[in-house]
Amino acid sequence: MKYWKAILILSLILFVGVDLADAQCSMCKAVLESNMQSGEEAKGQGINQGIMYIMFVPYLLLGAVGYFMYRHYKKTSSLKAE
């Protein structure tokens, strides 16, 4: 039960950090810089959100797999104790 607090805090940090981070690859950055010179700023925000979405999904999947493995481990260890 004490792990839920750590998971909640980590999730909040990740969700708040997604909005603050503007990570881009070099090719995306070059395209965005040329678009911003043309006055198209909305495309840059869309690409940033897409990059964050693509980056977040693998972490979410790994977290789900880890949770189910932990739950399975706890179940099997409680059966061995009986």
Biopython code that builds the backbone (N, CA, C, O; Angstrom):
import numpy as np
from Bio.PDB.StructureBuilder import StructureBuilder

atoms = [
    (1, "MET", "N", (0.815, -1.191, 0.000)),
    (1, "MET", "CA", (0.000, 0.000, 0.000)),
    (1, "MET", "C", (0.863, 1.261, 0.000)),
    (1, "MET", "O", (0.443, 2.299, -0.512)),
    (2, "LYS", "N", (2.056, 1.178, 0.567)),
    (2, "LYS", "CA", (2.905, 2.355, 0.631)),
    (2, "LYS", "C", (3.472, 2.719, -0.742)),
    (2, "LYS", "O", (3.932, 3.843, -0.940)),
    (3, "TYR", "N", (3.445, 1.790, -1.682)),
    (3, "TYR", "CA", (3.947, 2.060, -3.021)),
    (3, "TYR", "C", (3.004, 2.976, -3.805)),
    (3, "TYR", "O", (3.435, 3.667, -4.727)),
    (4, "TRP", "N", (1.737, 2.982, -3.446)),
    (4, "TRP", "CA", (0.767, 3.802, -4.164)),
    (4, "TRP", "C", (1.084, 5.280, -4.043)),
    (4, "TRP", "O", (0.865, 6.039, -4.987)),
    (5, "LYS", "N", (1.600, 5.703, -2.888)),
    (5, "LYS", "CA", (1.958, 7.112, -2.723)),
    (5, "LYS", "C", (3.097, 7.482, -3.658)),
    (5, "LYS", "O", (3.068, 8.544, -4.279)),
    (6, "ALA", "N", (4.098, 6.619, -3.764)),
    (6, "ALA", "CA", (5.229, 6.875, -4.648)),
    (6, "ALA", "C", (4.776, 6.884, -6.106)),
    (6, "ALA", "O", (5.217, 7.727, -6.888)),
    (7, "ILE", "N", (3.902, 5.953, -6.472)),
    (7, "ILE", "CA", (3.399, 5.900, -7.841)),
    (7, "ILE", "C", (2.587, 7.144, -8.159)),
    (7, "ILE", "O", (2.705, 7.693, -9.254)),
    (8, "LEU", "N", (1.770, 7.594, -7.227)),
    (8, "LEU", "CA", (0.965, 8.795, -7.430)),
    (8, "LEU", "C", (1.850, 10.022, -7.607)),
    (8, "LEU", "O", (1.613, 10.832, -8.504)),
    (9, "ILE", "N", (2.852, 10.165, -6.775)),
    (9, "ILE", "CA", (3.760, 11.317, -6.876)),
    (9, "ILE", "C", (4.532, 11.273, -8.190)),
    (9, "ILE", "O", (4.685, 12.300, -8.849)),
    (10, "LEU", "N", (5.015, 10.110, -8.572)),
    (10, "LEU", "CA", (5.741, 9.969, -9.834)),
    (10, "LEU", "C", (4.849, 10.283, -11.024)),
    (10, "LEU", "O", (5.289, 10.928, -11.976)),
    (11, "SER", "N", (3.609, 9.836, -10.981)),
    (11, "SER", "CA", (2.669, 10.121, -12.065)),
    (11, "SER", "C", (2.400, 11.613, -12.176)),
    (11, "SER", "O", (2.348, 12.155, -13.280)),
    (12, "LEU", "N", (2.229, 12.274, -11.050)),
    (12, "LEU", "CA", (1.993, 13.720, -11.080)),
    (12, "LEU", "C", (3.191, 14.461, -11.649)),
    (12, "LEU", "O", (3.024, 15.407, -12.419)),
    (13, "ILE", "N", (4.390, 14.045, -11.283)),
    (13, "ILE", "CA", (5.597, 14.685, -11.810)),
    (13, "ILE", "C", (5.682, 14.484, -13.319)),
    (13, "ILE", "O", (6.032, 15.413, -14.047)),
    (14, "LEU", "N", (5.366, 13.275, -13.799)),
    (14, "LEU", "CA", (5.410, 13.009, -15.228)),
    (14, "LEU", "C", (4.386, 13.831, -15.992)),
    (14, "LEU", "O", (4.691, 14.380, -17.051)),
    (15, "PHE", "N", (3.154, 13.921, -15.453)),
    (15, "PHE", "CA", (2.117, 14.655, -16.160)),
    (15, "PHE", "C", (2.398, 16.152, -16.175)),
    (15, "PHE", "O", (2.124, 16.815, -17.176)),
    (16, "VAL", "N", (2.935, 16.694, -15.097)),
    (16, "VAL", "CA", (3.267, 18.116, -15.068)),
    (16, "VAL", "C", (4.469, 18.375, -15.966)),
    (16, "VAL", "O", (4.517, 19.395, -16.654)),
    (17, "GLY", "N", (5.427, 17.476, -15.968)),
    (17, "GLY", "CA", (6.637, 17.644, -16.771)),
    (17, "GLY", "C", (6.373, 17.568, -18.261)),
    (17, "GLY", "O", (7.124, 18.150, -19.044)),
    (18, "VAL", "N", (5.324, 16.865, -18.681)),
    (18, "VAL", "CA", (5.019, 16.734, -20.105)),
    (18, "VAL", "C", (4.688, 18.100, -20.691)),
    (18, "VAL", "O", (5.090, 18.409, -21.813)),
    (19, "ASP", "N", (3.964, 18.910, -19.947)),
    (19, "ASP", "CA", (3.580, 20.221, -20.450)),
    (19, "ASP", "C", (4.772, 21.171, -20.506)),
    (19, "ASP", "O", (4.818, 22.052, -21.365)),
    (20, "LEU", "N", (5.722, 21.008, -19.616)),
    (20, "LEU", "CA", (6.853, 21.917, -19.551)),
    (20, "LEU", "C", (7.970, 21.557, -20.520)),
    (20, "LEU", "O", (8.748, 22.425, -20.915)),
    (21, "ALA", "N", (8.059, 20.304, -20.904)),
    (21, "ALA", "CA", (9.161, 19.854, -21.761)),
    (21, "ALA", "C", (8.834, 20.102, -23.226)),
    (21, "ALA", "O", (7.719, 19.845, -23.679)),
    (22, "ASP", "N", (9.804, 20.595, -23.946)),
    (22, "ASP", "CA", (9.660, 20.797, -25.386)),
    (22, "ASP", "C", (10.778, 20.061, -26.107)),
    (22, "ASP", "O", (11.609, 20.676, -26.776)),
    (23, "ALA", "N", (10.793, 18.748, -25.967)),
    (23, "ALA", "CA", (11.857, 17.938, -26.559)),
    (23, "ALA", "C", (11.527, 17.643, -28.013)),
    (23, "ALA", "O", (10.384, 17.344, -28.361)),
    (24, "GLN", "N", (12.555, 17.734, -28.860)),
    (24, "GLN", "CA", (12.350, 17.480, -30.277)),
    (24, "GLN", "C", (13.603, 16.848, -30.851)),
    (24, "GLN", "O", (14.708, 17.050, -30.347)),
    (25, "CYS", "N", (13.414, 16.086, -31.905)),
    (25, "CYS", "CA", (14.579, 15.588, -32.625)),
    (25, "CYS", "C", (15.113, 16.697, -33.522)),
    (25, "CYS", "O", (14.442, 17.711, -33.713)),
    (26, "SER", "N", (16.287, 16.523, -34.065)),
    (26, "SER", "CA", (16.909, 17.594, -34.850)),
    (26, "SER", "C", (16.136, 17.897, -36.136)),
    (26, "SER", "O", (16.045, 19.056, -36.540)),
    (27, "MET", "N", (15.586, 16.877, -36.776)),
    (27, "MET", "CA", (14.825, 17.125, -38.011)),
    (27, "MET", "C", (13.518, 17.853, -37.710)),
    (27, "MET", "O", (13.134, 18.774, -38.431)),
    (28, "CYS", "N", (12.849, 17.442, -36.659)),
    (28, "CYS", "CA", (11.612, 18.130, -36.285)),
    (28, "CYS", "C", (11.905, 19.581, -35.919)),
    (28, "CYS", "O", (11.150, 20.487, -36.272)),
    (29, "LYS", "N", (12.988, 19.785, -35.222)),
    (29, "LYS", "CA", (13.351, 21.139, -34.813)),
    (29, "LYS", "C", (13.619, 22.020, -36.031)),
    (29, "LYS", "O", (13.213, 23.182, -36.048)),
    (30, "ALA", "N", (14.297, 21.487, -37.050)),
    (30, "ALA", "CA", (14.578, 22.256, -38.254)),
    (30, "ALA", "C", (13.286, 22.637, -38.983)),
    (30, "ALA", "O", (13.145, 23.763, -39.459)),
    (31, "VAL", "N", (12.354, 21.701, -39.065)),
    (31, "VAL", "CA", (11.076, 21.981, -39.720)),
    (31, "VAL", "C", (10.298, 23.028, -38.933)),
    (31, "VAL", "O", (9.704, 23.935, -39.515)),
    (32, "LEU", "N", (10.302, 22.902, -37.628)),
    (32, "LEU", "CA", (9.564, 23.854, -36.804)),
    (32, "LEU", "C", (10.158, 25.249, -36.877)),
    (32, "LEU", "O", (9.424, 26.238, -36.902)),
    (33, "GLU", "N", (11.486, 25.338, -36.914)),
    (33, "GLU", "CA", (12.110, 26.655, -37.013)),
    (33, "GLU", "C", (11.752, 27.331, -38.330)),
    (33, "GLU", "O", (11.523, 28.540, -38.363)),
    (34, "SER", "N", (11.703, 26.571, -39.406)),
    (34, "SER", "CA", (11.319, 27.172, -40.690)),
    (34, "SER", "C", (9.844, 27.573, -40.684)),
    (34, "SER", "O", (9.482, 28.593, -41.270)),
    (35, "ASN", "N", (8.993, 26.785, -40.032)),
    (35, "ASN", "CA", (7.573, 27.136, -39.931)),
    (35, "ASN", "C", (7.369, 28.367, -39.060)),
    (35, "ASN", "O", (6.514, 29.202, -39.355)),
    (36, "MET", "N", (8.141, 28.483, -37.999)),
    (36, "MET", "CA", (7.977, 29.629, -37.109)),
    (36, "MET", "C", (8.423, 30.916, -37.806)),
    (36, "MET", "O", (7.886, 31.988, -37.524)),
    (37, "GLN", "N", (9.391, 30.821, -38.704)),
    (37, "GLN", "CA", (9.797, 32.000, -39.465)),
    (37, "GLN", "C", (8.694, 32.420, -40.431)),
    (37, "GLN", "O", (8.580, 33.593, -40.786)),
    (38, "SER", "N", (7.889, 31.454, -40.848)),
    (38, "SER", "CA", (6.761, 31.752, -41.737)),
    (38, "SER", "C", (5.548, 32.255, -40.962)),
    (38, "SER", "O", (4.594, 32.755, -41.559)),
    (39, "GLY", "N", (5.577, 32.128, -39.650)),
    (39, "GLY", "CA", (4.455, 32.570, -38.828)),
    (39, "GLY", "C", (3.484, 31.471, -38.452)),
    (39, "GLY", "O", (2.394, 31.766, -37.962)),
    (40, "GLU", "N", (3.837, 30.225, -38.661)),
    (40, "GLU", "CA", (2.961, 29.094, -38.325)),
    (40, "GLU", "C", (3.402, 28.480, -37.004)),
    (40, "GLU", "O", (4.180, 27.526, -36.986)),
    (41, "GLU", "N", (2.912, 29.020, -35.915)),
    (41, "GLU", "CA", (3.344, 28.558, -34.592)),
    (41, "GLU", "C", (2.509, 27.385, -34.081)),
    (41, "GLU", "O", (2.972, 26.623, -33.233)),
    (42, "ALA", "N", (1.295, 27.235, -34.584)),
    (42, "ALA", "CA", (0.401, 26.174, -34.099)),
    (42, "ALA", "C", (0.931, 24.785, -34.452)),
    (42, "ALA", "O", (0.731, 23.838, -33.692)),
    (43, "LYS", "N", (1.603, 24.653, -35.595)),
    (43, "LYS", "CA", (2.140, 23.346, -35.982)),
    (43, "LYS", "C", (3.214, 22.884, -35.002)),
    (43, "LYS", "O", (3.318, 21.695, -34.703)),
    (44, "GLY", "N", (3.999, 23.812, -34.512)),
    (44, "GLY", "CA", (5.052, 23.466, -33.561)),
    (44, "GLY", "C", (4.507, 22.895, -32.275)),
    (44, "GLY", "O", (5.058, 21.935, -31.736)),
    (45, "GLN", "N", (3.435, 23.469, -31.777)),
    (45, "GLN", "CA", (2.832, 22.951, -30.550)),
    (45, "GLN", "C", (2.232, 21.576, -30.788)),
    (45, "GLN", "O", (2.293, 20.713, -29.912)),
    (46, "GLY", "N", (1.652, 21.363, -31.963)),
    (46, "GLY", "CA", (1.089, 20.051, -32.283)),
    (46, "GLY", "C", (2.161, 18.982, -32.370)),
    (46, "GLY", "O", (1.975, 17.865, -31.887)),
    (47, "ILE", "N", (3.277, 19.322, -32.983)),
    (47, "ILE", "CA", (4.374, 18.353, -33.097)),
    (47, "ILE", "C", (4.956, 18.051, -31.725)),
    (47, "ILE", "O", (5.276, 16.898, -31.437)),
    (48, "ASN", "N", (5.099, 19.059, -30.874)),
    (48, "ASN", "CA", (5.598, 18.826, -29.511)),
    (48, "ASN", "C", (4.682, 17.889, -28.743)),
    (48, "ASN", "O", (5.157, 16.991, -28.047)),
    (49, "GLN", "N", (3.379, 18.086, -28.862)),
    (49, "GLN", "CA", (2.438, 17.211, -28.164)),
    (49, "GLN", "C", (2.503, 15.794, -28.721)),
    (49, "GLN", "O", (2.386, 14.828, -27.967)),
    (50, "GLY", "N", (2.687, 15.660, -30.029)),
    (50, "GLY", "CA", (2.804, 14.334, -30.632)),
    (50, "GLY", "C", (4.048, 13.609, -30.157)),
    (50, "GLY", "O", (4.009, 12.407, -29.894)),
    (51, "ILE", "N", (5.156, 14.338, -30.045)),
    (51, "ILE", "CA", (6.398, 13.733, -29.561)),
    (51, "ILE", "C", (6.225, 13.260, -28.119)),
    (51, "ILE", "O", (6.662, 12.164, -27.767)),
    (52, "MET", "N", (5.596, 14.073, -27.294)),
    (52, "MET", "CA", (5.377, 13.685, -25.900)),
    (52, "MET", "C", (4.450, 12.471, -25.800)),
    (52, "MET", "O", (4.658, 11.600, -24.955)),
    (53, "TYR", "N", (3.442, 12.413, -26.650)),
    (53, "TYR", "CA", (2.540, 11.260, -26.665)),
    (53, "TYR", "C", (3.300, 9.994, -27.039)),
    (53, "TYR", "O", (3.148, 8.958, -26.393)),
    (54, "ILE", "N", (4.119, 10.082, -28.087)),
    (54, "ILE", "CA", (4.886, 8.922, -28.532)),
    (54, "ILE", "C", (5.875, 8.491, -27.447)),
    (54, "ILE", "O", (6.129, 7.298, -27.282)),
    (55, "MET", "N", (6.428, 9.444, -26.714)),
    (55, "MET", "CA", (7.399, 9.127, -25.676)),
    (55, "MET", "C", (6.715, 8.529, -24.437)),
    (55, "MET", "O", (7.311, 7.701, -23.747)),
    (56, "PHE", "N", (5.480, 8.936, -24.150)),
    (56, "PHE", "CA", (4.800, 8.518, -22.931)),
    (56, "PHE", "C", (4.224, 7.107, -23.022)),
    (56, "PHE", "O", (4.185, 6.397, -22.017)),
    (57, "VAL", "N", (3.782, 6.691, -24.192)),
    (57, "VAL", "CA", (3.117, 5.390, -24.349)),
    (57, "VAL", "C", (4.006, 4.213, -23.940)),
    (57, "VAL", "O", (3.515, 3.329, -23.237)),
    (58, "PRO", "N", (5.278, 4.143, -24.334)),
    (58, "PRO", "CA", (6.096, 3.002, -23.891)),
    (58, "PRO", "C", (6.258, 2.943, -22.373)),
    (58, "PRO", "O", (6.268, 1.858, -21.791)),
    (59, "TYR", "N", (6.385, 4.107, -21.729)),
    (59, "TYR", "CA", (6.494, 4.113, -20.272)),
    (59, "TYR", "C", (5.205, 3.626, -19.624)),
    (59, "TYR", "O", (5.243, 2.919, -18.617)),
    (60, "LEU", "N", (4.091, 3.994, -20.186)),
    (60, "LEU", "CA", (2.808, 3.530, -19.665)),
    (60, "LEU", "C", (2.681, 2.017, -19.809)),
    (60, "LEU", "O", (2.228, 1.342, -18.885)),
    (61, "LEU", "N", (3.075, 1.487, -20.954)),
    (61, "LEU", "CA", (3.014, 0.038, -21.172)),
    (61, "LEU", "C", (3.962, -0.705, -20.233)),
    (61, "LEU", "O", (3.590, -1.729, -19.660)),
    (62, "LEU", "N", (5.181, -0.198, -20.073)),
    (62, "LEU", "CA", (6.122, -0.833, -19.152)),
    (62, "LEU", "C", (5.608, -0.806, -17.717)),
    (62, "LEU", "O", (5.780, -1.769, -16.970)),
    (63, "GLY", "N", (4.985, 0.290, -17.343)),
    (63, "GLY", "CA", (4.413, 0.382, -15.999)),
    (63, "GLY", "C", (3.299, -0.628, -15.792)),
    (63, "GLY", "O", (3.210, -1.245, -14.731)),
    (64, "ALA", "N", (2.450, -0.805, -16.793)),
    (64, "ALA", "CA", (1.354, -1.770, -16.689)),
    (64, "ALA", "C", (1.895, -3.197, -16.593)),
    (64, "ALA", "O", (1.416, -3.989, -15.781)),
    (65, "VAL", "N", (2.881, -3.523, -17.411)),
    (65, "VAL", "CA", (3.485, -4.860, -17.352)),
    (65, "VAL", "C", (4.146, -5.079, -16.000)),
    (65, "VAL", "O", (4.012, -6.152, -15.411)),
    (66, "GLY", "N", (4.854, -4.082, -15.505)),
    (66, "GLY", "CA", (5.490, -4.183, -14.192)),
    (66, "GLY", "C", (4.483, -4.390, -13.086)),
    (66, "GLY", "O", (4.714, -5.177, -12.168)),
    (67, "TYR", "N", (3.354, -3.679, -13.167)),
    (67, "TYR", "CA", (2.301, -3.824, -12.153)),
    (67, "TYR", "C", (1.750, -5.247, -12.145)),
    (67, "TYR", "O", (1.598, -5.853, -11.084)),
    (68, "PHE", "N", (1.451, -5.775, -13.332)),
    (68, "PHE", "CA", (0.901, -7.133, -13.387)),
    (68, "PHE", "C", (1.920, -8.182, -12.959)),
    (68, "PHE", "O", (1.551, -9.192, -12.359)),
    (69, "MET", "N", (3.184, -7.958, -13.257)),
    (69, "MET", "CA", (4.217, -8.884, -12.786)),
    (69, "MET", "C", (4.329, -8.825, -11.266)),
    (69, "MET", "O", (4.464, -9.863, -10.617)),
    (70, "TYR", "N", (4.274, -7.631, -10.695)),
    (70, "TYR", "CA", (4.329, -7.470, -9.239)),
    (70, "TYR", "C", (3.125, -8.147, -8.585)),
    (70, "TYR", "O", (3.265, -8.842, -7.579)),
    (71, "ARG", "N", (1.950, -7.938, -9.162)),
    (71, "ARG", "CA", (0.745, -8.551, -8.608)),
    (71, "ARG", "C", (0.832, -10.074, -8.671)),
    (71, "ARG", "O", (0.436, -10.755, -7.726)),
    (72, "HIS", "N", (1.343, -10.609, -9.770)),
    (72, "HIS", "CA", (1.511, -12.052, -9.903)),
    (72, "HIS", "C", (2.528, -12.573, -8.895)),
    (72, "HIS", "O", (2.322, -13.625, -8.291)),
    (73, "TYR", "N", (3.624, -11.843, -8.712)),
    (73, "TYR", "CA", (4.645, -12.238, -7.748)),
    (73, "TYR", "C", (4.075, -12.264, -6.329)),
    (73, "TYR", "O", (4.335, -13.197, -5.570)),
    (74, "LYS", "N", (3.298, -11.239, -5.973)),
    (74, "LYS", "CA", (2.705, -11.194, -4.626)),
    (74, "LYS", "C", (1.729, -12.365, -4.427)),
    (74, "LYS", "O", (1.675, -12.956, -3.348)),
    (75, "LYS", "N", (0.971, -12.688, -5.462)),
    (75, "LYS", "CA", (-0.004, -13.781, -5.355)),
    (75, "LYS", "C", (0.707, -15.113, -5.157)),
    (75, "LYS", "O", (0.310, -15.910, -4.307)),
    (76, "THR", "N", (1.756, -15.359, -5.938)),
    (76, "THR", "CA", (2.463, -16.630, -5.831)),
    (76, "THR", "C", (3.257, -16.718, -4.524)),
    (76, "THR", "O", (3.376, -17.805, -3.960)),
    (77, "SER", "N", (3.794, -15.622, -4.040)),
    (77, "SER", "CA", (4.533, -15.668, -2.792)),
    (77, "SER", "C", (3.601, -15.866, -1.597)),
    (77, "SER", "O", (3.997, -16.475, -0.602)),
    (78, "SER", "N", (2.371, -15.361, -1.682)),
    (78, "SER", "CA", (1.418, -15.584, -0.590)),
    (78, "SER", "C", (0.922, -17.029, -0.586)),
    (78, "SER", "O", (0.611, -17.566, 0.477)),
    (79, "LEU", "N", (0.844, -17.665, -1.754)),
    (79, "LEU", "CA", (0.445, -19.065, -1.818)),
    (79, "LEU", "C", (1.534, -19.969, -1.255)),
    (79, "LEU", "O", (1.231, -20.986, -0.631)),
    (80, "LYS", "N", (2.801, -19.611, -1.470)),
    (80, "LYS", "CA", (3.907, -20.400, -0.953)),
    (80, "LYS", "C", (3.991, -20.301, 0.574)),
    (80, "LYS", "O", (4.406, -21.253, 1.236)),
    (81, "ALA", "N", (3.600, -19.162, 1.129)),
    (81, "ALA", "CA", (3.675, -18.966, 2.567)),
    (81, "ALA", "C", (2.638, -19.800, 3.307)),
    (81, "ALA", "O", (2.838, -20.156, 4.468)),
    (82, "GLU", "N", (1.531, -20.112, 2.640)),
    (82, "GLU", "CA", (0.470, -20.893, 3.291)),
    (82, "GLU", "C", (0.834, -22.305, 3.316)),
    (82, "GLU", "O", (0.073, -23.129, 3.822)),
]
sb = StructureBuilder()
sb.init_structure("model")
sb.init_model(0)
sb.init_chain("A")
sb.init_seg("    ")
for serial, (resi, resn, name, xyz) in enumerate(atoms, 1):
    if name == "N":
        sb.init_residue(resn, " ", resi, " ")
    sb.init_atom(name, np.array(xyz, "f"), 0.0, 1.0, " ", f" {name:<3s}", serial, name[0])
structure = sb.get_structure()
